[in-house]
Amino acid sequence: MKKSTIMIFYLMVFGTATLFAQHRGDLFSFQGLDETVDGGAQSMAMGGAWTAMSGRLDNLFHNSAGLALIKKWTVSVSGNYYKKDWWENQAYRPDRYFVTLPFYLEGMYVPDPKNNGVLDRDLALDSSYVVHPPKDGGKRVDSKEAADWTRQKSAPVFNNIALAVPLHLLGRDLVLAASYQQKLNFLDFDRDDTYLVPMLGTSLYQGFVARMNGNDTLNLKWFQYQRERTGSLHSVHGALAVKVTKQLSLGLALDYTFGTSTDELRLIKKGYFGLIDENKFFFTFDTLNHLENGNSDFKTLNSAIGLQYRFEHVTIGINVNLPRTITRNWHYTVSEQTANSVSNKKTSGQDRLEIPASYRFGLVFKPIKAFTFSLAYGFAPYNQSKVTLGQADSTFQKWPDQHALMGGLRYQATDFLALMAGYRWKTALFGPDGVGFRDRGPDQTSISFGSQFSFGSLGSVILAFETKSMNYHDTYFSNTNYATEKMQNFIIQYVYQF
């Protein structure tokens, strides 16, 4: 094997650490951190549009200034059940230089090991060269029925327990609040059944497959890639809110988040294509199994300041998450197995992600006592983040800025029953490959519903359901990957005041 080929492989396997994005299949870094469940059932039911809402424990997670209107000791506990689905369809296109090569990658033609190294065009003269129709023929390319692979994960989990204590000190109404939260369950998964080194249809990943001249042979390696991260992050959250005037309240919140994930990345080599000249290539089965597994330890300290100002029927709110740094200390065992050898080694390092301040603005309109309309807009300039990686990365791609728009409605039908609904749109924290504009990620939308049942001195029970989805595609000269993620959350929360 040529030294240049070995270096390309090691750069692909050990040298990349792009963040959150799926693309052709990335290595571990900070993926999965955008699946947080902040707050309780009420805020989720109203689409997260909680920046200008007030007087409830959910303010602890969205805008601490709203805690100032809590009049009684309040405690809440909540649990969450989630289900997430992933699927992807990788659609390869023939080109005039290697017309039949996509037959292999699409599974339309399955080579026989006895034909290792035999030119494809010579095999095509034999009657055993059978090409099957594509399995997604006639189906929507982004549908689950047309997908090359699907994945599902679901589980019940603890969400949070929170407490708010109103006080009157130095002539001011104050509220202290705290919570312990299982902030995130890692739901990061990616798979690429046609992980090619070098990548066939783009120059983003260590070179571009140029037209061959018939004199040299380029080995195009074919792997099956799979990456999964499991585990959870926990947070201890505290806040102080003060009612400055009848209309104005301010808040300060601190959040320490910590946790460990179990990471596993596999590259299973199927073989390699020998590219020679126009429509002149061969395929050879080969063995190389790469396994990288271990743990990542995350921690960050986040602080936020909030403001709310109330008019007769309108409340405005502003919340600023101050700059913070997320650290990831990782420890992996890297194993490689070929037909003739096995090797193991330990690797470790630290990645640091310095995130700038982010902002949320909210508006609540309450025309009559029974109806509450809530809006919120969030902006995070993640493109200005600074990343320090524990190893060199020649293909690092910056996060795009994130935008979020949220809306919610609450209707107090009776003293016993309140109904809620919400909508949320936000952009994801990566830019797909091949898109025209990399300054924003693909759209993620969610719809939510909820209800609150009040039992007087026995407290309240809140139920909320949210369903969200994201569709995007990575586009290359050789293929398009149509990816879909769907998730459902169900939260039950109990609130008691005394």
Helices and strands as residue ranges (DSSP letters): H 3-14, H 41-45, H 59-62, G 64-69, E 74-92, H 101-105, G 113-115, H 120-123, E 149-169, E 172-185, E 188-197, E 218-243, E 248-277, E 280-285, E 288-310, E 314-321, E 324-338, E 342-355, E 358-365, E 371-380, G 382-384, E 386-388, E 402-412, E 417-427, E 443-454, G 456-458, E 460-475, E 479-497
